[in-house]
Amino acid sequence: MEAGARAEGAPRGGLPAWALGAIPLALIAAAIAAFALLGGPGLGERTGPPVEEVSVERTVLRPGEIELTLRNDGPDPVELAQVAVNDAYAPFATSDGREIDRLGSTTVRVTYPWVEGEAYEVFILTSSGGTIDAAIPVATETPEADVGFFGLMALLGIYVGVIPVSLGMLWLPFVRRIDPRWIRMLIAFTVGLLAFLAIDAAIEGLEIAAGAPSAFGGAELVFAGALAAYLALAGVDAHLAGRRERASGAAAARGAYLALLVAIGIGLHNLGEGLAIGSAYASGALALGAFLVIGFAIHNTTEGLAIVAPLREGNGAERPGLSRLVSLGLIAGAPAILGAWIGAAAFNPSLAALLFGVGVGAIAGVIVQLVPAMRDDSGRALHPAAVGGMLAGIALLYLTGLLISV
């Protein structure tokens, strides 16, 4: 009978399943090989001028020197010929030769006696007559990325992320004393906060992606990062669902889990804020960097309330210990330190766009997890209290966001 079952499951031709799957792949490989051996018929040399698309990834100013990091975003190699600053030619040197291959990069060091506070336009001429433009609105010496500078970035990350979030978490005693009906409104308030953060991160990521090399994806990196983060969070949630159901005190376990998810989503958003601060200081825009620190610090205080609101779920449950609260605060706030380091040391627009997308996807996943906790006794998610809570969260972050100008 076992032999009969194997016979019924086998294909009539007698070939195993793996062979049937490999045959189309082999035919595709053979067609590609034949096309290559024939020299790619129909794909002759392209006529016309070369396509030159070069982006400026980073600008560094030192006394008597302007340094530009260029990335070839086009299909053809680009050869640099001359450099002009404010219509005056200037001597220059490159780190990897004057020709930049596709997706390659080079550092151009221009010798020029720039003046503090002045505006400059740098024009790089290619061998084919094209130009690569780089604007310097206000010339300021770029700080050196030494140990002291990274220590400053860590301190700013603490000011922006850890301290404001921790202060916001001091609302926990208030949250645990109010009526359960108000908890649903607080959860909705958290959803409104997170929704605004997701929109803010998406807009910021798309703006950064507009200046990133399109060959690496550009705006697609934001959406790819968001989708990957959402799916990853959904997979982790499905994996942990069984453990939560078996845990003692299911309501308390659910509340602690939601608080952890909120902290993760906020932490990824604060990673993007750290990127903005680090890149501003690294580019020499110290006034902008200080303004961002103040604005983000006020802006992030409300995020602590968003973290502790789910901890009220399950009245009478064991109170969260100090170590858990400290961990949640670090998860939400400490990524600002990492973001400041990345932005100060090696700000890359493609990487930044991807990280902002990851923040958007993670926040979206957290919102999906929070919606059931704000339903009323009739099972409605959008009851009046919930709508009011969400609008209050959006309005509060919008108002505090007016303090920030990026």
For each residue, the residues with C-beta under 8 A, 3 or more apart:
1: 4 5
2: 5 6
3: 6 7
4: 1 7 8
5: 1 2 8 9
6: 2 3 9 10
7: 3 4 10
8: 4 5
9: 5 6
10: 6 7 14 16
11: 14 15 16 17 20
12:
13:
14: 10 11
15: 11 19 20
16: 10 11 19 20
17: 11 20 21
18: 21 22
19: 15 16 22 23
20: 11 15 16 17 23
21: 17 18 24 25
22: 18 19 25 26
23: 19 20 26 27
24: 21 27 28
25: 21 22 28 29
26: 22 23 29 30
27: 23 24 30 31
28: 24 25 31 32
29: 25 26 32 33
30: 26 27 33 34
31: 27 28 34 35
32: 28 29 35 36
33: 29 30 36 37
34: 30 31 37 38
35: 31 32 38 40 41
36: 32 33 39 40
37: 33 34
38: 34 35 41
39: 36
40: 35 36 43
41: 35 38
42:
43: 40
44:
45:
46:
47:
48:
49: 128
50: 74 76 77 78 128
51: 74 75 76
52: 74 76 78 126 128 130
53: 72 73 74 214
54: 70 71 72 73 74 78 100 124 126 132
55: 70 71 73 211 212 213
56: 59 68 69 70 132 133 134
57: 69 70 71 105 213 348 349
58: 68 69 347
59: 56 66 67 68 69 134 136 283
60: 66 67 68 69 142
61: 65 66 67 114 136 139 140 141 142 284
62: 65 67 141 142
63: 141
64: 111 112 113 114
65: 61 62 109 110 111 112
66: 59 60 61 85 109 110 112 114 120 122 136
67: 59 60 61 62 107 108 109 110
68: 56 58 59 60 107 108 110 122 124 134
69: 56 57 58 59 60 105 106 107 108
70: 54 55 56 57 80 100 105 106 107 108 124 132
71: 54 55 57 100 103 104 105 213
72: 53 54 77 78 100 101 102 103 104 105
73: 53 54 55 103 213 214 215
74: 50 51 52 53 54 78 102 215
75: 51 102
76: 50 51 52 102
77: 50 72 99 100 101 102
78: 50 52 54 72 74 99 100 126 130
79: 98 99 100 126 127 128
80: 70 83 92 94 98 99 100 106 108 124 125 126 127
81: 98 125 126 127
82: 89 124 125
83: 80 89 90 91 92 108 110 122 123 124 125
84: 87 88 89 90 122 123 124 125
85: 66 88 90 110 112 114 120 121 122 123
86: 120 121
87: 84 123
88: 84 85
89: 82 83 84
90: 83 84 85 110 111 112
91: 83 110 111
92: 80 83 108 109 110 111
93: 108 109
94: 80 97 98 106 107 108 109
95: 106 107 108 109
96: 100 104 105 106 107
97: 94 106
98: 79 80 81 94 106
99: 77 78 79 80
100: 54 70 71 72 77 78 79 80 96 104 105 106
101: 72 77 104
102: 72 74 75 76 77 215
103: 71 72 73 213 215 216
104: 71 72 96 100 101
105: 57 69 70 71 72 96 100
106: 69 70 80 94 95 96 97 98 100
107: 67 68 69 70 94 95 96
108: 67 68 69 70 80 83 92 93 94 95 124
109: 65 66 67 92 93 94 95
110: 65 66 67 68 83 85 90 91 92 122
111: 64 65 90 91 92
112: 64 65 66 85 90 120
113: 64
114: 61 64 66 85 118 120 136 139
115: 118 139
116: 139 140 141
117: 138 139 140
118: 114 115 138 139
119: 135 136 137 138 139
120: 66 85 86 112 114 135 136 139
121: 85 86 133 134 135 136
122: 66 68 83 84 85 110 133 134 135 136
123: 83 84 85 87 131 132 133
124: 54 68 70 80 82 83 84 108 131 132 133 134
125: 80 81 82 83 84 129 130 131
126: 52 54 78 79 80 81 129 130 131 132
127: 79 80 81
128: 49 50 52 79
129: 125 126
130: 52 78 125 126
131: 123 124 125 126
132: 54 56 70 123 124 126
133: 56 121 122 123 124
134: 56 59 68 121 122 124
135: 119 120 121 122
136: 59 61 66 114 119 120 121 122 139
137: 119
138: 117 118 119 285
139: 61 114 115 116 117 118 119 120 136
140: 61 116 117 283 284 285 286
141: 61 62 63 116 284
142: 60 61 62 282 283 284
143: 149 281 282 284
144: 149
145: 149 150 282 344 345
146: 149 150
147: 150 151
148: 151 152
149: 143 144 145 146 152 153 281 344
150: 145 146 147 153 154 341 344 345
151: 147 148 154 155
152: 148 149 155 156 281
153: 149 150 156 157 277 278 281 337 340 341 344
154: 150 151 157 158 337 340 341
155: 151 152 158 159
156: 152 153 159 160 277 281 289 293 336 340
157: 153 154 160 161 162 274 277 333 334 336 337 338 339 340 341
158: 154 155 161 162 163 333 336 337
159: 155 156 163 164 293 297
160: 156 157 164 270 273 274 277 292 293 296 297 300 333 336 340
161: 157 158 164 165 267 270 273 274 300 332 333 334 335 336 337
162: 157 158 165 166 329 330 333 334 336 337
163: 158 159 166 167 297 333
164: 159 160 161 167 168 296 297 298 299 300 301 303 304 333
165: 161 162 168 169 266 270 300 301 303 304 307 329 332 333
166: 162 163 169 170 304 329 333
167: 163 164 170 301 304
168: 164 165 171 300 301 302 303 304 305 306 307 308
169: 165 166 172 304 305 307 308 325 328 329
170: 166 167 173 304
171: 168 174 175 304 305 308
172: 169 175 176 308 311 320 325
173: 170 176 177
174: 171 177 178
175: 171 172 178 183 186 305 308 309 311 312
176: 172 173 311 312 319
177: 173 174
178: 174 175 182 183 186 312
179: 182 183
180: 183 184 312 315
181: 184 185 385
182: 178 179 185 186
183: 175 178 179 180 186 187 309 312 313
184: 180 181 187 188 373 374 375 376 383 385 386 389
185: 181 182 188 189 374 385 386 388 389
186: 175 178 182 183 189 190 305 309 312 389
187: 183 184 190 191 309 310 370 373 374 386 389
188: 184 185 191 192 374 385 386 387 388 389 390 393
189: 185 186 192 193 305 306 309 389 390 392 393
190: 186 187 193 194 262 305 306 309 310 370 393
191: 187 188 194 195 367 370 371 374 386 389 390 393
192: 188 189 195 196 389 390 391 392 393 394 397
193: 189 190 196 197 302 303 306 393 394 396 397
194: 190 191 197 198 262 265 266 306 363 366 367 370 393
195: 191 192 198 199 363 367 390 393 394
196: 192 193 199 200 393 394 397 398 401
197: 193 194 200 201 265 266 269 359 363 397
198: 194 195 201 202 269 359 360 363 364 367
199: 195 196 202 203
200: 196 197 203 204 269 397 401
201: 197 198 204 205 269 272 356 359 360 363
202: 198 199 205 206 222 226 356 357 360
203: 199 200 206 207
204: 200 201 207 208 272 276 356 406
205: 201 202 208 209 221 222 225 272 352 353 355 356 357 359 360
206: 202 203 209 210 219 222 353
207: 203 204 210 211
208: 204 205 211 212 349 352 353 356
209: 205 206 212 217 218 219 221 222 349 350 353
210: 206 207 218 219
211: 55 207 208 349
212: 55 208 209 216 217 218 221 349 350 352 353
213: 55 57 71 73 103 216 218 349 350
214: 53 73 217 218
215: 73 74 102 103
216: 103 212 213 221 350
217: 209 212 214 220 221 224 350 353
218: 209 210 212 213 214 221 353
219: 206 209 210 222 223 353
220: 217 223 224
221: 205 209 212 216 217 218 224 225 350 353 354 357
222: 202 205 206 209 219 225 226 353 354 356 357 360
223: 219 220 226 227 357
224: 217 220 221 227 228 354 357
225: 205 221 222 228 229 353 354 355 356 357 358 360 361
226: 202 222 223 229 230 357 358 360 361 364
227: 223 224 230 231 361
228: 224 225 231 232 357 358 361
229: 225 226 232 233 268 357 358 359 360 361 362 365
230: 226 227 233 234 361 362 364 365
231: 227 228 234 235 361
232: 228 229 235 236 361
233: 229 230 236 237 261 264 361 362 365 366
234: 230 231 237 238 365 368
235: 231 232 238 239
236: 232 233 239 240
237: 233 234 240 241 261 365 369
238: 234 235 241
239: 235 236 242
240: 236 237 243 244 257
241: 237 238 244 245
242: 239 245 246
243: 240 246 247
244: 240 241 247 250 253 254 257
245: 241 242 250
246: 242 243
247: 243 244 250 253
248: 253
249: 252 253 314 317 318
250: 244 245 247 253 254 314
251: 254 255 313 314 317
252: 249 255 256 313 314 317 318
253: 244 247 248 249 250 256 257
254: 244 250 251 257 258 313 314 373
255: 251 252 258 259 310 311 312 313 314 317
256: 252 253 259 260 310 311 320 324
257: 240 244 253 254 260 261
258: 254 255 261 262 310 313 369 370 373
259: 255 256 262 263 307 308 309 310 311 320 328
260: 256 257 263 264 328 331
261: 233 237 257 258 264 265 365 366 369 370
262: 190 194 258 259 265 266 306 307 309 310 332 366 370
263: 259 260 266 267 307 328 329 331 332
264: 233 260 261 267 268 331 332 362 366
265: 194 197 261 262 268 269 359 362 363 365 366
266: 165 194 197 262 263 269 270 303 306 307 332 363
267: 161 263 264 270 271 331 332 333 334 335
268: 229 264 265 271 272 335 355 358 359 362 363
269: 197 198 200 201 265 266 272 273 359 363
270: 160 161 165 266 267 273 274 300 303 332 333 335 336 339
271: 267 268 274 275 335 336 338 339 355 359
272: 201 204 205 268 269 275 276 339 352 355 356 359
273: 160 161 269 270 276 277 292 296 300 336 339
274: 157 160 161 270 271 277 278 335 336 337 338 339 340 341 342 343
275: 271 272 278 279 339 340 342 343 347 352 355
276: 204 272 273 279 280 292 339 343 406
277: 153 156 157 160 273 274 280 281 289 292 293 296 336 339 340 343
278: 153 274 275 281 282 339 340 341 342 343 344 345 347
279: 275 276 282 283 343 344 347 352
280: 276 277 283 285 286 288 289 292 343
281: 143 149 152 153 156 277 278 284 285 286 289 340 343 344
282: 142 143 145 278 279 343 344 345 347
283: 59 140 142 279 280
284: 61 140 141 142 143 281
285: 138 140 280 281 288 289
286: 140 280 281 289 290
287: 290 291
288: 280 285 291 292 405
289: 156 277 280 281 285 286 292 293
290: 286 287 293 294
291: 287 288 294 295 404 405
292: 160 273 276 277 280 288 289 295 296 404 406
293: 156 159 160 277 289 290 296 297
294: 290 291 297 298 403
295: 291 292 298 299 400 401 403 404 405
296: 160 164 273 277 292 293 299 300 336 404
297: 159 160 163 164 293 294 300 301
298: 164 294 295 301 400 403
299: 164 295 296 302 397 400 401 403 404
300: 160 161 164 165 168 270 273 296 297 303 304 333
301: 164 165 167 168 297 298 304
302: 168 193 299 305 306 393 396 397 400
303: 164 165 168 193 266 270 300 306 307 332
304: 164 165 166 167 168 169 170 171 300 301 307 308 329 332
305: 168 169 171 175 186 189 190 302 308 309
306: 168 189 190 193 194 262 266 302 303 309 393
307: 165 168 169 259 262 263 266 303 304 310 311 328 329 332
308: 168 169 171 172 175 259 304 305 311 312 325
309: 175 183 186 187 189 190 259 262 305 306 312
310: 187 190 255 256 258 259 262 307 313 370 373
311: 172 175 176 255 256 259 307 308 320
312: 175 176 178 180 183 186 255 308 309 315
313: 183 251 252 254 255 258 310 373
314: 249 250 251 252 254 255 317
315: 180 312
316:
317: 249 251 252 255 314
318: 249 252
319: 176
320: 172 256 259 311 324 325
321: 324 325
322: 325 326
323: 326 327
324: 256 320 321 327 328
325: 169 172 308 320 321 322 328 329
326: 322 323 329 330
327: 323 324 330 331
328: 169 259 260 263 307 324 325 331 332
329: 162 165 166 169 263 304 307 325 326 332 333
330: 162 326 327 333 334
331: 260 263 264 267 327 328 334 335
332: 161 165 262 263 264 266 267 270 303 304 307 328 329 335
333: 157 158 160 161 162 163 164 165 166 267 270 300 329 330 336
334: 157 161 162 267 330 331 337 338
335: 161 267 268 270 271 274 331 332 338 339
336: 156 157 158 160 161 162 270 271 273 274 277 296 333 339 340
337: 153 154 157 158 161 162 274 334 340 341
338: 157 271 274 334 335 341 342
339: 157 270 271 272 273 274 275 276 277 278 335 336 342 343 355
340: 153 154 156 157 160 274 275 277 278 281 336 337 343 344
341: 150 153 154 157 274 278 337 338 344 345
342: 274 275 278 338 339 345 346 347 351
343: 274 275 276 277 278 279 280 281 282 339 340 347 352
344: 145 149 150 153 278 279 281 282 340 341 347
345: 145 150 278 282 341 342
346: 342
347: 58 275 278 279 282 342 343 344 352
348: 57 351 352
349: 57 208 209 211 212 213 352 353
350: 209 212 213 216 217 221 353 354
351: 342 348 354 355
352: 205 208 212 272 275 279 343 347 348 349 355 356
353: 205 206 208 209 212 217 218 219 221 222 225 349 350 356 357
354: 221 222 224 225 350 351 357 358
355: 205 225 268 271 272 275 339 351 352 358 359
356: 201 202 204 205 208 222 225 272 352 353 359 360
357: 202 205 221 222 223 224 225 226 228 229 353 354 360 361
358: 225 226 228 229 268 354 355 361 362
359: 197 198 201 205 229 265 268 269 271 272 355 356 362 363
360: 198 201 202 205 222 225 226 229 356 357 363 364
361: 225 226 227 228 229 230 231 232 233 357 358 364 365
362: 229 230 233 264 265 268 358 359 365 366
363: 194 195 197 198 201 265 266 268 269 359 360 366 367
364: 198 226 230 360 361 367 368
365: 229 230 233 234 237 261 265 361 362 368 369
366: 194 233 261 262 264 265 362 363 369 370
367: 191 194 195 198 363 364 370 371
368: 234 364 365 371
369: 237 258 261 365 366 372
370: 187 190 191 194 258 261 262 310 366 367 373 374
371: 191 367 368 374 375 381
372: 369 375 381
373: 184 187 254 258 310 313 370
374: 184 185 187 188 191 370 371 381 386 389
375: 184 371 372 379 380 381 383 386
376: 184 379 380 383 385 386
377:
378: 383
379: 375 376
380: 375 376 383 386
381: 371 372 374 375 386
382: 386 387
383: 184 375 376 378 380 386 387
384: 387 388
385: 181 184 185 188 376 388 389
386: 184 185 187 188 191 374 375 376 380 381 382 383 389 390
387: 188 382 383 384 390 391
388: 185 188 384 385 391 392
389: 184 185 186 187 188 189 191 192 374 385 386 392 393
390: 188 189 191 192 195 386 387 393 394
391: 192 387 388 394 395
392: 189 192 388 389 395 396
393: 188 189 190 191 192 193 194 195 196 302 306 389 390 396 397
394: 192 193 195 196 390 391 397 398
395: 391 392 398 399
396: 193 302 392 393 399 400
397: 192 193 196 197 200 299 302 393 394 400 401
398: 196 394 395 401 402
399: 395 396 402
400: 295 298 299 302 396 397 403 404
401: 196 200 295 299 397 398 404
402: 398 399
403: 294 295 298 299 400
404: 291 292 295 296 299 400 401
405: 288 291 295
406: 204 276 292
